[in-house]
Amino acid sequence: MNNSGDRLKTLLQECGLTSSDFAAQRHVTPQHVNNWFKRGIPLARLDEVADLFCVNRRWLRSGEGPKHPSPILRPCPTQVEPAPPGHGGRQVCVDFHRLVDGLLQPDPERHLLISAQALDTLGILAEHVVCLDMPAANMAPLMPIGAALAIDRSLTRVVDGQTYALLHEGRLRVHSLSLGQNDTLCLHSHDRRNYAVERYTSAQRHAQGMQVLGWVFWWSWFSRQRPL
């Protein structure tokens, strides 16, 4: 790849976004985006685009250095830690992320230890994992609001019945997904009594900035109160 425009084109393909979708989300014309493909991303917008795709600014501009920023895995005390006594295998230290202005940002004060062996078994690379808080009650009681979730950001292809984190109109959502006729995406909740199935055509998803962030492969929850 010769310039940042080539890398931008690849990032859009990885996320399943067209240049028109990207232009609409960034409030520029499709011609602007085509110019970026040819001449490179303007320096004034490099930080914005790097944050959007969770990649390093230096890599985006020149192709040098690591593609993804290091805060996804905490470098201190170590990226892969020995397991606590009584537990087998190594553990990977992963940062929690939160949504800030429509972008996922790491929270270096919160992290989660995940078994390296478990990631290997699932075929998940540690650098693709982020942790989130369950944002709503629609998946209760399976995933109560506030539950800790681990997301594989490399798996955005929809597999019917699997649970995914999504970005929808600037909001974080978690649903089981399925594909209906004519590529309609169906959002299912575990709490079916209070949450109806939602259906979105491809055009609606593009217009509303809906993006599959990744597959939810782990979750955990501690009760807030001991029974009386």
PyMOL commands that set and color helices and strands:
alter all, ss='L'
color gray80, all
select helices_A, chain A and resi 4-15+19-26+30-39+43-53+57-62+70-72+116-122+126-128+181-183+202-207
alter helices_A, ss='H'
color red, helices_A
select strands_A, chain A and resi 80-82+90-100+103-115+129-133+148-152+163-168+171-179+185-188+198-200+211-220
alter strands_A, ss='S'
color yellow, strands_A
deselect
rebuild
show_as cartoon
